[in-house]
Amino acid sequence: MKTLIALFGLSSLCISLSAQQDTLEGKLLNNIVVKGYRFNETAAKLSEVHGTYIIGGHKSEVLQVQDLPANLAEKTGRQLFAKVPGAFIYDMDGSGNQINVSTRGLDAHRSWEFNVRQDGVMINSDIYGYPASHYSMPMEAIKNIELVRGTASLQYGAEFGGMLNYTIKEPDTTKPISIELNNSVGSYGLLSTYNAIGGKTGHLTYYGYFHRRVSTGYRDHADSKAQAEFINLQYQFSEKLNLRLEFGRSEYLYHIPGALTDSMFVADPRQSTRTRNYFSPDIYVPSLRLQYKWTDHTILECTLSGVFGTRNSVEFEGFADKADVIDPITLQYKPRVVNIDHFNSKTSEARLLHHYTIGRYSNTVSAGLTYFNNNLHRQQQGPGTTGTDYDLTITGPWGRDLFYKSQSIAFYFENLVHITPSLSVAPGFRYEYGNTNMSGYISYLDPEDIPNTIQHNVPSLGINAQYLFKDGTRLYGGISQAYRPVLFKDIIPSSTLERANKNLEDAFGYNMELGINGKVDAVLKYDITLFRIRYNNRLGSLVIHENDKDYIYKTNIGDSETNGAEIFIEGIPYQSNKLYVSLFTSTSFMKATYINSKLAVGNINVDITGNEVESVPHVISRNGINVGYKIFRVLFQYSYVGQSFSDPINTETPSANGAKGIVPAYGLFDLNMSLRFSGHVMLKAGINNLADNQYFTKRPLFYPGPGVWSSDGRSFVVSLGVKI
């Protein structure tokens, strides 16, 4: 009997058994149709061994995106990461141009505290120079988001946050060709289209998409347009050998409305202070992966990948209270500043996974070798035009024209050992060696002061363990050292009044966690974790006195420590074959403080030991109720983020220009619904920020400019998806 199983999202499952004219003892069998509904609302966990990586003992989440009743067209982070306790979402550019997320008190800017990947391929722009993730794929293309916390740093690399992996949808391999169309319309001129094609013919499997999105934006002069393309080709030579080729591109142009002062924000959060500022990254990510199943116990995987492209901006710079107006003498605007980063990052990685036995117990060893070669060419402070459109033309030489070249080789292994059927431990080691060389030109510095060489020589250790109880409860925990290289921005003096330490040390520390997860019958699921992050050698500025002058000295200023708890609980008070009701809370409590730290304030150095680290709310809590009835789903969610400081000095009263001060607490309601008419058509609708609360999430210290950046008010989005 041939069985066709059609998944009705996370909220329903309909099993249709097709008719067959088989005979049994001379009788004709009649059609049989069996219908039922399955609901699965909880973030899953990665398996103990995932691909060529060992996950056992680590905290992990798998967010099932493709049928989530959430605002995918605008990548609303608080909905996507709703069931990740402590996920801090930095909303700054509206309309889904980027996802800015962090956990455990780390910096959310461009998700750069994570080792960010797409289908296992790293997409950070330059892990040593500028590790921001400028590559931005559409959420309509994503099947799952995989998150492994910071104790995964030994396997994945030099980031305190851990690994964040976006897995692309897979084609329907039962057909030579299948098509998916998804179109969205919404408030503030949102129009989005996602179109994909895939299938399988012979040994070849393929999947590709193209995506376009435009929006006028919530704020004045905040329009944007984005596009993305992707192709995945896989050829299965044999049961043992698979070759995978991927090529992705993303590009968007964002009209930057400028920062506000606090008084401007209160008067009208939708107003802008800039009309001539633009930002546009254009990023390409090719990769080639060969996977060879050596034996039933051994897998070898080799990957070549790269991140290429540019990050462009043209801006009239200045604080929010510095107006960008026409000069009454020249009758023109003042010239803007042009900045262009050229990314050229190449990675080669070989990984080996081997299963072996000791006595009666199976064990696994995972080992890898990675080589990075990065060449970041940064051109900044170019004198731009006096025009108003997106124009990268410069009218004179660059103020800074620099090269930041890095090479690194890293070896790492982790060994999962089952001591008993219930108890396993996974010790690991990583050694990373390399160097970074900066050279080039800075108009206001002596050429002899520019070259800078930084050595990276970092051995790291870690160990994770887990114990499985008979009822399925899992007790897990571990500690792992981590580091983050000195970044480009840390060593570039911004003026003749700054100096950079030639002996900067990479940030180094550890992640530690202890947690328990499980369920009580079928009515309660939970995951509770205690954690600590030690972040040593933080970068900042001090005041030094040389040759009868005071200078700002960019150097290591001290350490910080973050302690907290992450709590996820989901209760299921009612469940039948047609109706499903669940309630969840995803909440974190944390506090991050500076230790043995000093910072320049004006022309003096101030001890900031005991001060709180900026942008770390004590409480982040997302709570919701899911209701599923047959093919209909609704999710009502409340998100609360506590107040935080915006600077290491912990300034409470906002400054006149909005650059410093408390970031107030805020709470938001979201309502999202989905309806699947058949196995091929799904309608989604949502209201974001239902109560139209006016809020902002951060006062950035650098891009896109210090001050208040209003987040979006109430908006509506409707999406229609069709699969053929």
N, C-alpha and C positions, 0 to 999 in steps of 0.2 A: 504493500500500500504506500502510495506516495503522499508525503505529508508536507504541507506548506505552512510555515510559521511566520506570521507577520507581526512584528513588534509594534504595538500602539504606544510609543513613547515610553516614559517611565511610569505611566499611569495605567496602561492596559495592555493585555495580551489576548489576541483572538486566534484560536487554532482552528483552521479549516481543513478538514480531511476530504480530499477530492474523490469524486466517484470513480470507481473502477468496475468494469464489467467482467469481474472475475467470477467464476462459477465454483461452487462447492457442493458436491453431491448433487449436481444437476440443477442447483437453484441459483438465480441471479441475485447478487448482493445489491441492496438499495443504497442510495446516498446517505451518508452520515455526516452531520454537522455538529461539532462540539464547540461551544463558546464559553470563554472564561476571561477574567481580567486579573492582571498581576500588577501590583504597585510596588515600586522600589524608589524610595525617596532619600536614602542615606548615602553620603559619600562613602565610597568603597575604599579598601586598602590594597596596596600593591602586594603581590605574593612574596613569599620568603626569598625567592630568586626570580628576578625580573629581567628578562633578556640575558645580558651578560653581567648584570649587576646583582650584588647581594643586598637585600633590603631587610632581612631578618634582624630584629632588634631596633631598627630605626622607626621613627614616627613618619608615617606617610598617609597621603590622601589621594584619592582618584575622584575628580569631579566630573560627572557624566553630563556633558554640555549639550549634546546634539538635540536632545528632547526636553531640555530644561525650560520651564516657563519663565524666561528671563529676557531682558532687553539685549539681545545679541548684536543687533545692528549698531548700537552705540557702545558696546562693550562695558556695560555698567558693572564696575568691579565689585560693588557691595552685594550685587545679586549673584555674580559668578562665583565669588569666594565666600558666600554667605555661611557655609558650613565649615570654614577654616577658622578656628578660634584665633583671634588676635591679628587677622589680616588687616593691615592699615592701607587704605586706598587714598591715594593722592589725586584728587580731582583738580585739574588745572587747565585743560585745553578742550573740554567738551567734545561731544559728537564722536567719541570713540576713536580718536586718532591714536591714542596709546593706552596701555594698561600700566599704571604706576602702583605697584604693590610691594609690600614688605611684611615681614612677621617679626615678632620678638624684639621690637624696638629699633629695628634697623632702618636705614634711609630708603624711602620708597621711590626716589627719583629714577624714572625709567626702569624700575625693577632691578637696578644695578647691583644690589646686594645678593642676587641670585645668580647661579649659573643657569642662564635661560637657554632652552633648547626647543627645537621643532623636530619632531620625530627622532629625538636623540642627538640631533646635530646642533652644536652650540651656535647661537645667533647674537651673542653679545658683540657689540661693534668692534671693540678692541679690549680684550680682557686686561691688558697691562696699561694701556693709555687712557681709554675712556670706555669703561665696560657697560655703558648704558645700552639698553636694547631698543635701538631705533627701528629695527625690522618689526613690522606690525601687520600680522595676518588677520583676515576677517574672522570673527568668532563663528560665523555660519559654516566655516570650513573645519571647525574643531570638533572632534569626537569626544576627547577627554582632556582634562588638565591633570597632570601628575605632579605632585608636590612631595619632595622628601626634605625634611628639615636639616638644619645645619650639621648634624652629625654625619651627613653624607659627604662632607667636604673632602675626605680622603680619596674617594673614588671619582668625584665629579670635578674637583678643582678649587681654585683659589677664591672662594666666596664664603662669607660667614652665614649667608642665608640658607644655603643648601641648593637643591636643584628644582627648577620649575620647567616642566616639559609639556609642550602643546602637541598633542597627537592629532594628525590630520585624519579626516574621515577616510574610510576604505571603500572601494567600489563594490558593487554587486557582482561577485564572480560567477554567478549562475547565468549571466547574460554577456554577449559580446559588446553590448552598448547599453548604458543606462544614463539618464539625464536627471539632474536636480535643478529646480528653479526656485529662488527665494527672493521675494521683493518686499520691501518695507517702506512705509511712509510714516511721517511723524511731525511733531511740533518743530517750529523754527526751521522750516524748509527742508526737513530730512527726507531724502530719497536715497534708497539703497537697493542695489541689485546684486545677487550672487548667483552665478550660473556654473554648474559643474557637469562633467561628463566622465564616465569611467566604464570599466568592464574587463572582461578577460577573453582572450582568444589564444588557444593553444597554451604555450608556456609563458605568454606575455600577459601581465596585468598592468593596467594603466589607470590613472586618475588625474584630472586637471580641473582648474577653475579659473574664472576671471571675475573680478569684483569691482564695482564702482559705488561711490557714496558721495553725496554733496549735502551741505547743510549751511544755512545762514547763521546759525549759532544763537545761543541764548543771550549773549551780550552783544552790544553794538560792535561792529567791525570785528567779528569773531567767526566769519565764514570759513569754511574749509571744503576741500575736495580731496578724495583719496581714491587710489586704485591699487589693485594687487592681482598678481597672476602666479600660477603654480602648476607644475607638472611632475608627476611621479610615474616612473616606468620601472617595472620589476620583471626580471626574466629568471624563471626557475629552470636552470640547466639540468638539474637532477634532484633527487630527494635530499642530496647533501649540499648542493651549491646553489646559491641565490645571489643575483646581482641587482642592486637597487640604485637608480639614478633619480635625483631630485633637483629641481631648479625652482626657486621662489624669488619673487620680487615684490617689494612694497614701496609705495611712494605717496606722500600726501603734502599738500600745501595748506598751511594754517595761517590765517590772518590774526596776528596777536593783538588783542585789545588793550594790553597794558595793565599794570598794577593800579590799585586804588589806595587811597588813604582810608582810614576808618570812617571819617565823616562822609566821604564819598560813598562808601559802601552802605552806610545807613540811609543816606539820601536816595540813592538809586543804584543797586548792585549790578544793574545791567548796563550801566554807562561804561564808556571806554576813555582811556587817557592817551591812546595812540591810534592813529589811523593808517600809518605807513609802515608798520612792522610786520614781518613775515618770517615763517620758519618752514623748512622743507627738507626732510631726509629722503633720499632715494637709494634703497639698499637692495643688493642682490646676494642670494645665498645658494650657491651650487654645492652639491655633495654627491659622492660616489661611494657606495658601501658594498663590500663583498663579505658574505657570510658563508662559512664552510663548516658543515657538521662533520667533523673529523671522524668521530665515533659516536655511539649512543651516549657517551659520557663527556664528550669534549666538543666545544664550539669555539671556532676562531672567527673574529669579526674585525675587518680592517676598513677604516673610513677616511676618506680625503674630503675636506670641506673648506669653505672660505666665506668670508664676509667682505663684500666690496661695495663701494658706492660713496655717496657724499652726504654731509649734513650741512645745509646751507641756511643762513639767516641774514636778513638785512633789517636794521633797527635804528631808530633814534633812541639812544640810551639815556638813562636817567631815572631818578626816583619818581614816584607817582605824582609828587607836587611840582615836578619840572614839566611845564607845558610844552607841547610840540606845536608851535604856531608859526605863522608866516612872519618873517622879519620885515618890519615896516620900512626899512631902508632898501633892502635888496628886492623886496616884494616876492621873495621865495622862502620855502622852508630851508632849514639848516640841513647840511649833508648828513646822510645816515651812515652807519658803520656796517660794513660787510664782513662776515665771517664764513669760512668754508673749511670743513674737515674732509679730508680724503682718506677713506678707510681701505686698507689692504691687509687683511688678516687671513692667514692660511693655517690650517690645522691638519695634522696627520695623527691618527690614533689606531692602535692595534690592541684588541682585547681578547683574552682567553678565559673561558669558563670551563672548569673541569670538575666533574663529580667523582668522588671516590668513597670507599668504605673503610672504616676501622671497626673490626669486629662485626657487630650487627647493625651498626649505624652508618647512614649515608651522610656525607659531608661535601662541601663545595668550596673550591678556591676560585677567586676571580682576580686576574692580574691584568695590568695594562701599561702601555707606554704611549705617551703623547708628546708631540713636538709642535710648538707654536712658533710662528714667524710673523710678526706684526710690524707694519710700517705705517704709522699714522702721520700724515702730512697736514699740519695745521696752519692755515693762513687766516690771520685775524687783523682787526683794526684797519681794514681797507677803507679808504675814503670813498663813500658811496655818492650816489646822486642826490639831488634835492627833490626827486620825483615822489610819487605816491604809490606806484605800482610795484610789483615784485620784480626787482631789477638788481642783479648782482654785479653790474658794471662798477668798476672802481676808477677813480680819476687821478690816482697817484699810487705810489708804492705801498705795499703792505706794511703795517706797523709791526707785525710779527709774522715771520715766515719760518716755521720750525718743522723739524723731522724728529719723530719719536720712534726709534726702532728697537724692537724687543725680540729676543729669542729665548726660548725656554724648552727644556726637556724634563719630563716628569715620569717617574716610575711609581706604581702603586699596586698594592695587593690587599685583599681581604679574604680571610679564611673562616668560613662558617663551619663550626664543629658542633655536632650533637653529642653532648655528654651523656644524656639520657634521651628517651623519646620525647620528653617534655622540655628539657633544658638545653639551650644552645647558646654558644658564645661566638663572637666574630671579631677577633683582633685584626687590626689593619695598620698599614704603614704607607706613607707617601713621602717621596723625596723629589723636590723640584729645584732645578738649578738653571740659572740663566742670567741675562743682563739686559739692561735698557740703556740706550745711548740717545741723548738729546743733542741736536746740533741745529744751526741755522742763524737767524737774524732777528734781533729785537731792537727797534729804532732807538730806544732810550737807554740801552745798556752797552757797556764796553764789550766787544766781541769775546774778550777773554773770560768774561763772567758767564757766558751762555752755556758752553759745553758742560754736560753733566752725565756721569755714568753711575748707574745704580746696579749693584749686584743682588741677585736673588738666590739665596742658598738656604732652603727651608726644608728641614726634615720635620715630619708631623706623624704623630702616633694617635691611635684611637682604639676603642673597644666598645662593642655593643653586645647586649645579651637579652634573651627573652625566655620566659617560662610559660608554657601552655598548661592551664588547668583542664581537668576532665570535662568541665562544662563549657569549654571554649574560651574562657577568660584568658587574656594575654597580659602578662606583666612584662614590660620592656624598659630598657634604659641603656644609657651609654654616655661616653665622653669622647670628644674628638677635637684635636687641635685644628685650627684654621688660620689662614692668613689672607691678606689683601695687599697686592702690590701698591707702591706709591704711584699715584695717577699724575697725568699730565698737568692737571690744574693745580696740583700740590706744589709744583716746582717752578711755575712761571711767575716771576714778579710782575705785578700789574702796573708798576710805575718805577721811577728812579728812586722812590722812597722805600722800596721793598728789596729785601735780600732773600735768597733761598738757601737753606742748609744743603751743602753738597753731600752730607752724610746722612740723609734721611733714612729712617728704618721703615720697612714694610710693617703694616699693622699685623699683629700676631696675637692669638689668644685661643679660646676654646669654647665649644658648645657642650652643654651637659643637660641631660634630660632623664626623667624617670616618670613612667606612665603606666596606666592600666586601661584596657578597653575590653568590652564584652557586651553581653546582653542578658536581660532577665526574661526568660521565656520568649515570646514574640511581641512583648508590649513595651520594652524599654531597651534602648541602645545607648552606650556611653563610651567616651574616651576622655580621660582626665590626665593631664601632664603637668609636671613641675619642671621648670627649666632655669638655666643660668647661662648667660653669655658674658665672657670676659673679653674685652676689646682693648688691647694694649697698643701703645704708640699711635694714638689718634693724632691727626694732623690739624694744625691751626697756626696761629700767629702770636709772636711775642715782640716786645719792644727791646731793641738793643741800642747801645750808644757807641758810635764809632766816629773818630775824627771830628769830635765836637758836634755831631749830628745824631738825631734819633732816627732809627730805621725800623720798619716792620719786618720781622724775621719769620719767614715761613718754615716751620719745623714741627717736630713731634712735641705735643704739648702735655701729654699725659694719657691716662687710661680711663676706661669706663666699665661699669658692670650693670647688667640688666637681669633682674630676677622676676619670675612671674609664674602664673598658672594658666593653663588653657583647659577649658571645659566645654565639651560637646555632649549634650544629652538630647535624645529624641524619644518621645513617648508616642505610642500608637494606641489611643484609647478605643478605637473601633476599626475593625477590618472585616469585610465580607468579600464575597466573590464579585460584588459590584461597587461597593463603597469603601473608601479608605480615608481615614482622618489621622493626621499626625501633627504633633507640636514639637518644635525644637528650640533649643537655645545654644548659641555658639558664642562663648564669652571668654575674654581673657582679662586678667588682672596683672599689671606689671609696673615696675618702677626701674628707671635707668638713671644712674648717678655717675658723675665724674669722680675719679680717684686720683689723687696726687697730680693735679692738673693746674696749669696757669695759662692765662690768656691775656692778650693785649687789649686794653680798654683805653682809648685815647692814647696818651703817651706814657702810660704806666702798665705794669703787669699785675694782674689781679688773680689771686688764688680762687679757683672755682671748685675746689674739692667739696663734694657734698651737693653741688648744684645738679639739677636734673638735666638729662640729655634732651635736646630739642626734638620736637615732634614725636614724643612718646606719651600718649594718653595713658592714664592709670587704668581706664576701663574702655574696652571695645566690646560691644555686645550686639549680636544680631539674633533676632527671635522671630519665629514665623509659625504659621499654621498652613499645612497642606491639606487640601481636600480633593479627592479624585472620585468621580462618579462615572463609571463606564468609560467613555472616551473623552470626558471633560475633566480638566484640572484647573485648580486655582491655588495661587500662593499669595498669602498676605504676609508681609514682612515689615518688621520694625528694626531699624538700625540706630544704635546709640554710640557716639564716640565722645569720650570725656575731653576736657580742656587740656591743652599742652602749652609748653613754652616754645617760643620761636627762635631763641638764641641761647648760647651757653651761659650768658650772664643772668638768665631768667628774668628778663625785663617784664614787668607786669603791666605798667601803664603804656598804652600804645604811643609810639613816637609820632611826630607830626606828619612824617612821610609814609607811615604805615609799615615800615620795614621791620620794626620790632614791636613786641607786645604779646599778650596772651592770645592764643587761638581758642575761641570759645567752644564749649561743648555744643553738640547739636544732635537732634534726633529726626529720623526720616521714616516715612511710611511709603511702601511700594506695593502695588497690586498688579499681579500678572496672571493671565489666563491662557489656556490653550485648548483647542478642540480639533480632534483628528476625525475627519469625515470618513476616511477609509484608510487603507494602508498606504495611500499615495498623496493625500492632501491634508495639510495641517494649517490651521488658522491660529495666530497668536495675537494677543492684545495686551497692552500694559499701560499703567499710569505710574510714572516715576515721580517721587517726591510729592505724594498725594496732597499733603497739607501746604505745599508751596512754601516751605521754610527757606529762608535766606541764610546761607552758611558759606564758610570756606574752610579748607582742610589744612592749610599750611601757609606760612609766610616764607617763601623760598629765599635762601641766602644768595643764590646766583640765578642762572636761567630759570624762568623767563624774565626775572627781574624782582627785586625786593619790594614787598608790599602785600596787599590783600588781593587775592585772585578768587573772584566769586565763582562758586559752583552753580550748576544748573538748578533752576526752579522747576515747577511742575511741568511735565511734558507727557505727551501721548505717543505711543508707537503701535502700529498694526502691521503684522507680517503675514504673508501667505506663501506657504511652501508647497511645491508639487514635485513628486518623484515619478518618473516615467520609466 
